Amino acid sequence: MTNTTSKDGTTMDMQMSNRVPDWLTPLAWAYIALALLTAAAIGYDIYARQRRHGTVAAELVWIASALYLGPFAIAPYARHGRTPRTTATTTSYEATNPASGPQPVAVAGLPGGGASAVAHLVGVPLVIASGLTIAGINLWVMIIVIGLLAMTFLFAYERASARHGSGTPTPLRAAAAAAILTVLAFDIGMGGWMLLLHFNEFMPPASDGTFWFLMQVGIMLGLVTGYPVVAWLAQRHQVVAPA
């Protein structure tokens, strides 16, 4: 592993010897393009075609899901997230609930994935710009910052959804605990993936498209490791699916 250090002694970017194969670059950019197109298509369906949800937060979760699931977000959105078109005669139930009924646990995990995706988009440039490192590398700072941002975003989603829903809203302490537990479980997959890439010298710089593609893979791994916690929280009615 080789470190790149600026004149002021600050370690820069993902200081690594890059062993990422060349064939991954076109694959990464193709997947990123498909992810952006899918996100745009879902956003168009929601806003331009008036398939609105109960909260903007739920709508953003479905759009954000495409940022890491790419075209694989289309099927769950069509089955579990696509609402009837909003018209002057649409009832409040029809306007805020997909026709498919109760949401599965996998769908309830999408807010965590969306929170992580947005946290990456905000946190990675922030950490790189700050020049902060722990033990000489910025990866540890990146994992911490992304985790804290994801917890904040997920907590905000849970509160926005609770205010819209019926029944007794989840107490602040319970909502915060749910966000923390979800992100910690999620980071077993996401953070573990980042560490595996880093210490095996497969982590490209953040300015490379392959970096963001590999982060998309990491978010999907986080969905898998976070699934048991999301299922447990769903049983306790402490997680809100993006309906």
C-alpha positions as CSV (number, residue, x, y, z in Angstrom):
1,M,0.0,0.0,0.0
2,T,1.3,3.4,-0.9
3,N,0.3,6.7,0.7
4,T,-0.1,10.0,-1.2
5,T,0.7,12.9,1.1
6,S,0.3,16.6,0.2
7,K,2.9,19.2,1.0
8,D,1.2,20.1,4.3
9,G,1.4,16.4,5.4
10,T,-2.3,15.6,4.9
11,T,-3.0,12.1,3.5
12,M,-5.2,12.4,0.5
13,D,-8.2,10.4,-0.9
14,M,-8.1,6.6,-0.7
15,Q,-4.3,6.3,-0.6
16,M,-3.9,2.9,-2.2
17,S,-2.2,0.9,-4.9
18,N,-5.1,0.3,-7.2
19,R,-5.5,-3.3,-8.2
20,V,-9.0,-2.9,-9.6
21,P,-9.1,-4.7,-13.0
22,D,-9.5,-2.5,-16.1
23,W,-12.7,-4.3,-17.3
24,L,-14.5,-3.1,-14.2
25,T,-14.4,0.6,-15.4
26,P,-16.8,0.3,-18.3
27,L,-19.1,-2.0,-16.2
28,A,-19.1,0.5,-13.4
29,W,-20.0,3.5,-15.6
30,A,-22.7,1.5,-17.4
31,Y,-24.3,0.5,-14.1
32,I,-24.0,4.0,-12.7
33,A,-25.7,5.4,-15.9
34,L,-28.5,2.8,-15.5
35,A,-28.9,3.7,-11.9
36,L,-29.3,7.4,-12.7
37,L,-31.8,6.6,-15.5
38,T,-33.8,4.4,-13.2
39,A,-33.9,7.0,-10.5
40,A,-35.0,9.6,-13.0
41,A,-37.7,7.2,-14.3
42,I,-39.1,6.6,-10.8
43,G,-39.0,10.3,-10.0
44,Y,-40.9,11.0,-13.2
45,D,-43.5,8.4,-12.4
46,I,-44.0,9.8,-9.0
47,Y,-44.1,13.5,-9.7
48,A,-44.9,14.0,-13.4
49,R,-47.5,11.1,-13.5
50,Q,-48.9,12.1,-10.1
51,R,-48.3,8.8,-8.3
52,R,-47.7,10.6,-5.0
53,H,-47.1,9.0,-1.7
54,G,-48.1,9.9,1.8
55,T,-44.8,11.8,2.5
56,V,-42.1,13.2,0.4
57,A,-39.7,11.1,2.5
58,A,-41.3,7.9,1.2
59,E,-41.0,9.2,-2.4
60,L,-37.3,10.0,-1.9
61,V,-36.7,6.5,-0.5
62,W,-37.9,4.9,-3.7
63,I,-35.9,7.3,-5.9
64,A,-32.8,6.7,-3.8
65,S,-33.2,3.0,-4.0
66,A,-32.4,3.2,-7.7
67,L,-29.1,4.9,-6.9
68,Y,-27.7,1.6,-5.6
69,L,-30.1,-1.1,-6.9
70,G,-30.1,0.4,-10.4
71,P,-32.5,-1.3,-12.8
72,F,-33.2,-3.9,-10.1
73,A,-35.2,-1.2,-8.2
74,I,-37.9,-1.2,-10.9
75,A,-39.6,-4.5,-9.9
76,P,-40.0,-3.7,-6.2
77,Y,-41.1,-0.2,-7.0
78,A,-43.7,-1.5,-9.5
79,R,-45.0,-4.1,-7.0
80,H,-44.7,-2.3,-3.7
81,G,-44.1,1.4,-4.3
82,R,-46.2,2.5,-7.2
83,T,-49.4,4.2,-6.1
84,P,-52.6,4.9,-8.0
85,R,-52.5,8.2,-9.9
86,T,-53.6,11.1,-7.7
87,T,-56.8,12.7,-9.1
88,A,-59.5,15.0,-7.7
89,T,-61.6,11.9,-6.7
90,T,-58.7,9.9,-5.2
91,T,-59.3,8.9,-1.6
92,S,-56.6,9.6,1.0
93,Y,-56.0,5.8,1.3
94,E,-55.6,5.3,-2.4
95,A,-53.2,8.3,-2.6
96,T,-50.9,7.0,0.1
97,N,-50.9,3.2,-0.1
98,P,-49.7,0.9,-2.9
99,A,-52.3,-1.5,-4.1
100,S,-50.2,-4.6,-3.2
101,G,-51.0,-4.4,0.5
102,P,-48.6,-4.9,3.5
103,Q,-44.9,-4.3,2.7
104,P,-42.4,-7.1,3.1
105,V,-39.4,-6.7,5.4
106,A,-37.1,-6.3,2.4
107,V,-39.0,-3.1,1.4
108,A,-38.8,-1.9,5.0
109,G,-35.0,-2.0,4.7
110,L,-35.0,0.4,1.7
111,P,-35.0,3.5,3.9
112,G,-31.7,2.3,5.4
113,G,-30.2,1.8,2.0
114,G,-31.4,5.2,0.8
115,A,-30.0,6.8,3.9
116,S,-26.6,5.2,3.3
117,A,-26.6,6.1,-0.4
118,V,-27.2,9.8,0.4
119,A,-24.7,9.6,3.3
120,H,-22.1,8.4,0.8
121,L,-22.9,11.3,-1.6
122,V,-22.5,13.8,1.2
123,G,-19.9,12.2,3.4
124,V,-17.2,11.0,1.0
125,P,-16.6,14.5,-0.6
126,L,-16.8,16.0,2.9
127,V,-14.1,13.7,4.4
128,I,-11.8,14.1,1.4
129,A,-12.1,17.9,1.5
130,S,-11.4,17.9,5.3
131,G,-8.2,15.9,5.0
132,L,-9.0,14.2,8.3
133,T,-7.4,10.7,8.9
134,I,-7.2,8.1,11.6
135,A,-4.1,6.0,11.8
136,G,-2.9,7.7,8.6
137,I,-5.9,6.8,6.4
138,N,-9.2,8.5,5.8
139,L,-11.2,5.3,5.5
140,W,-11.9,5.1,9.2
141,V,-13.2,8.7,9.2
142,M,-15.3,8.0,6.1
143,I,-17.0,5.0,7.7
144,I,-17.7,7.0,10.9
145,V,-19.0,10.1,9.0
146,I,-21.2,8.0,6.6
147,G,-22.6,6.0,9.6
148,L,-23.5,9.2,11.5
149,L,-25.1,10.8,8.5
150,A,-27.0,7.6,7.7
151,M,-28.4,7.5,11.2
152,T,-29.5,11.1,11.0
153,F,-31.2,10.7,7.6
154,L,-32.9,7.5,8.7
155,F,-34.1,9.1,12.0
156,A,-35.5,12.0,10.0
157,Y,-37.3,9.6,7.7
158,E,-38.8,7.7,10.6
159,R,-40.0,10.8,12.3
160,A,-41.5,12.2,9.0
161,S,-43.3,8.9,8.4
162,A,-44.5,8.6,12.0
163,R,-46.1,12.1,11.8
164,H,-48.1,11.1,8.7
165,G,-49.1,7.7,9.9
166,S,-52.0,6.7,12.0
167,G,-51.9,5.5,15.6
168,T,-49.4,6.5,18.3
169,P,-46.1,7.9,16.9
170,T,-42.9,6.1,17.8
171,P,-41.2,7.9,20.8
172,L,-38.1,9.9,19.9
173,R,-35.9,7.6,21.9
174,A,-37.3,4.5,20.2
175,A,-36.9,6.1,16.8
176,A,-33.3,7.0,17.5
177,A,-32.5,3.5,18.8
178,A,-34.1,2.0,15.7
179,A,-32.0,4.2,13.4
180,I,-28.8,3.4,15.3
181,L,-29.4,-0.3,15.4
182,T,-30.3,-0.4,11.7
183,V,-27.2,1.5,10.6
184,L,-24.9,-0.6,12.8
185,A,-26.3,-3.8,11.4
186,F,-26.1,-2.3,7.9
187,D,-22.4,-1.3,8.4
188,I,-21.5,-4.9,9.0
189,G,-22.0,-5.4,5.3
190,M,-21.2,-1.9,4.0
191,G,-18.3,-1.1,6.3
192,G,-16.9,-4.6,6.1
193,W,-16.9,-4.4,2.3
194,M,-15.0,-1.1,2.4
195,L,-12.4,-2.5,4.8
196,L,-12.1,-5.6,2.6
197,L,-11.5,-3.5,-0.5
198,H,-9.1,-1.2,1.3
199,F,-6.8,-3.8,2.9
200,N,-6.7,-5.9,-0.2
201,E,-5.8,-2.9,-2.3
202,F,-9.0,-3.0,-4.4
203,M,-10.2,0.5,-3.4
204,P,-10.0,3.0,-6.2
205,P,-9.9,6.7,-5.6
206,A,-13.3,8.4,-5.0
207,S,-12.9,10.3,-8.2
208,D,-13.1,7.1,-10.1
209,G,-16.5,5.6,-11.3
210,T,-15.4,2.2,-10.0
211,F,-15.3,3.6,-6.5
212,W,-19.0,4.5,-6.6
213,F,-20.0,1.2,-8.3
214,L,-18.2,-0.7,-5.5
215,M,-20.0,1.5,-2.9
216,Q,-23.3,0.5,-4.6
217,V,-22.4,-3.1,-4.2
218,G,-21.6,-2.4,-0.5
219,I,-25.0,-0.8,0.1
220,M,-26.6,-4.0,-1.3
221,L,-24.5,-6.1,1.1
222,G,-25.6,-3.8,3.9
223,L,-29.2,-4.5,3.0
224,V,-28.5,-8.2,3.6
225,T,-26.7,-7.8,6.9
226,G,-29.3,-5.3,8.1
227,Y,-32.2,-7.6,7.2
228,P,-32.4,-9.4,10.6
229,V,-32.5,-6.2,12.6
230,V,-35.1,-4.6,10.2
231,A,-37.2,-7.8,10.6
232,W,-37.0,-7.6,14.4
233,L,-37.8,-3.9,14.4
234,A,-40.8,-4.5,12.0
235,Q,-42.2,-7.0,14.5
236,R,-42.0,-4.3,17.2
237,H,-43.6,-1.7,14.8
238,Q,-40.4,0.4,15.1
239,V,-39.7,0.6,11.4
240,V,-41.7,2.3,8.6
241,A,-41.8,0.9,5.1
242,P,-41.9,3.5,2.3
243,A,-45.6,3.3,1.5
